[in-house]
Amino acid sequence: MTEREEERLRVEFNRWAREGYGLEPRHPGMMEKVFRMMQVQPKDRVIDLGCGAGWATRQLARLASEGVAVGLDVSDEMVALARQQSVEIENVMFVLGAADEIPWQEDFFSLLLSVDSAFYWPDLEAATHEIFRVMAPGGRIFILNTFYRESPLASRWQQVFQVPVHLKSVSEWSEVFTAAGFEAVQISRVTDETPVEADFEPSPFYASPEEKAQFRRTGALLSQAAKPGKAVSHQPSAVSNPEA
């Protein structure tokens, strides 16, 4: 992405960090299902792309107890919060960076998770090719998007975002990952059967409890795919700074 695009995203998500939005786990019922589908193994090397304050990254680090979990975000204030909240976890680290320029060596990660980040990436082609570069042969990716064309709330949500976003259909997301070279591309919906919280408060995204319940019934879009090649056995990975 251009410096101007990166700065615009950084400013927006720094605002989120200061206002406390996105610091708590979003869609916990959906995330439980995604974690089960990922089948994280103790020696996996996992990256959480667009990690925010790092809630999901910390869960991945606990599952990959003999491996490593790396959280990457374009917001320096989110990265700072993630680091502050993760000091007791030895196999996790947080790095400042963007999806189209991941500061890591190629063929490294065995798993990738990205939650509500992909539709913000200014250059989808560059980002997905960069993801392909850092994934190990046989490595699997899990991209969860709550904002997609078939969602009944998408048209209104598009007016809420303060930065440009991609509104793509199920078939279009499949084409994005296929074009980057991934195989076994699968698109599914992940729903959430848990009831809406009793202390629900209206927000720009959900005007009423009924609207939030509708979102959970409709579900988020999960894109799964794999980098071609035979997965290699995982070796324990120490946490290190790739830029050192």
N, C-alpha and C positions, 0 to 999 in steps of 0.2 A: 504494500500500500504506500501511498505517498506520505510524506512527512505531515502534510496538512490533514489527511484522513486519520492517521495514527493519533495526532494531537487532538483531533475532535473526539475520537473515542476515549482517549485518556481523560480528557476533561469531563466527559459525561459520566464515566464510571468512577472517577474520583468524587464526583458529586454524589453518586450512589453510596460510596463508602462513607462520606461525611454524614449523609442523611440516614444511614443505617439500613438502607434497602439492599436486600440480597445477602445480608450477613448471616442470616439463619438459613437452615436447609429449606429449599423450595421443593415442593412436590415430593415430600418424603415417601408417600405411598408408592409413587411411580419409581422413585430411586431404589427402593427395596427390590423391586422386580428387575430393574436394570442390573443391579449388583449381582443378583442371582444368575442372570443371563450371561454376565461377563465371565463367571466362573474363575475368578482371580485365584491364582496359585501362589504359594508362599514365596517363590523365587521370581515372580513376574517383575518386569520393569514397566511401570505404568506412567502415562502422562495424562494430566487433567488440563485440557486446553480451554482457556477462559475460566480459570478456577475461582475467580472472585476471592472471597475471604477464606477459601480453602476447606470448607466443610467436607465436600466429596473427596478431596485429595487425602484428607486425614483418614477417612474410612478406607480408601484404597491402600494407604500405607499400612494400616492394621491388617488388612487381608493379605497383602504382599509382605509379610513380616520378615522374610529373609531377602527381599529384593529392594526396590526403591520406588517411591512415588514422587513425581515432579509436577508441581502446579505452575502453570504459565498464565500470565495475564498482562494486558496492555496498560492496566491501571497501577501506577506505583503505590497509590494509597491502599488499594486492595491487597497488593503483594505485602506491604508493610503489616497490615492487619493479619494476614494469613501467617506470616512469620511469628508475630507476637502470640498468636493462639496455638502455635504448634511446637513450642520450644521443648516439650517433653517427648516428642516423637523423633527418634534418631534417624529413621529411614525416609524422611520427607524433606523436601526443599522446595522453595518457591523462587521463580525466575521471572524477571520482567521481559516481556517480548510479545510479538504478534504472530498470528497463525501463518502468515506468509513468509516469516523469517524466524524459524524456531532455532534458538541458540543451542543446538545439540548436534552430535555426530550422526551420520546416517546409519540405518539398519540397527537401531538400538532398542527401541521400545517394543515390547511384546503385546501391550494393550494400550488403547487410547480411549479416553472418555471426554466428551464435550457436551455440556448441558446449556442450552439456550445461548449459544455463542455463535454458531455457524451462520445464522442469518444476519449477523453484524459484520462478517468478514467482507471488506470492500471488494477484494479480488478473490472470488471463490476458486477460480482456476489455479491461481498461484498458491492459495492456501492448501488446497487438496493435494497438489503436487508436492508441496513441502511436507505435508503429513506423510505422504507416500515415502518420501526420502528418509524420514527418521524412523519409520516402522521397520522392524526386523522382518525377514522372510517368514511368512505365515502369521505375522502379527495381525491382530484384529482390532477394528475400530467400532466405537459405539457413539453415535451422534444423536442426541435427544433435542428435538425442537418443539416447543409449544406453539410456535408461530409458523403456520403453513396454510396454504390456500384452502384446503378442505375444512379447516376449522371454522365453525360458525361465528367465532369471535374475531377472526383475523381482520376483517375490514375495519372494525372499530379500533382494534389495537394498533393498526398501522398509523392511525392518527395520533396515538399517544407517544410513539417513539420520538426522541429528540435528535436522532441521527439517522442517516439513510439505512434501510434494511432491505433484505431480499424476501419477497413473498413468493415462494415456489410451491409447486404441487408435488404430490407423491412421486409421480413419474419424473418430474424435473430433478428432484433430489437424487433419484436413482441414476439419472444420466450424469449428474455432477461427479459422483464417485466412480462410475464406470469409466468416464473419460479420463480420470486421473490414473487409471491402471489397476484399480482394485477389482477383485473377483468375488464371487458369491455374495453379491449385493442383495440385501434383503431390507424391505421397508415394511414396518408394522406399526401398530398403534399400541401405546402403553397407557392403560386406564388406571384410575385410582378409585377404589370402592369405599374409601374411608369417608365418614360424614364430614361436612363442613364444620369448622371449629365454632364452638358456642360463642366465642368472643370476636367473631368476624366483624371487621370494619370495612366499609366501602373504600375502594382505591380506584385509580385510573383504569386498572385492568379488570376489576370485578365490581360492578355496581351494586350487586346484591348477593346474598348467600345462594340463591337459585342459579345465578349466573356462574358462580364458581363451581357449583355442583354440576352444571351442564358441561363446563370445561373438563371436569374430572371424568365424566361419563364418556365424553368424546375422545379424550386422551391426547397425549403428545405423540409426535412422530419420531420413531426410532429407526435410524439408518445403521445397518450393520454391514460390514464388508471385511475382506481380508487381503493382505498383500500377498501376491503369488509367491510360492516357494515353500519349502518344507521348514516348519518351525524347528529351531534348534533348542536343545535342553538349556534351561536357564541356570546360570551360575550366580552365586550371591554377588550383589552389586553394592559397593560402597557409595554413599552420597558424596558427590564432588561437584565443584563448580566448573562447568564446561568452558567458561571464559577465563579461568585462571591460567 
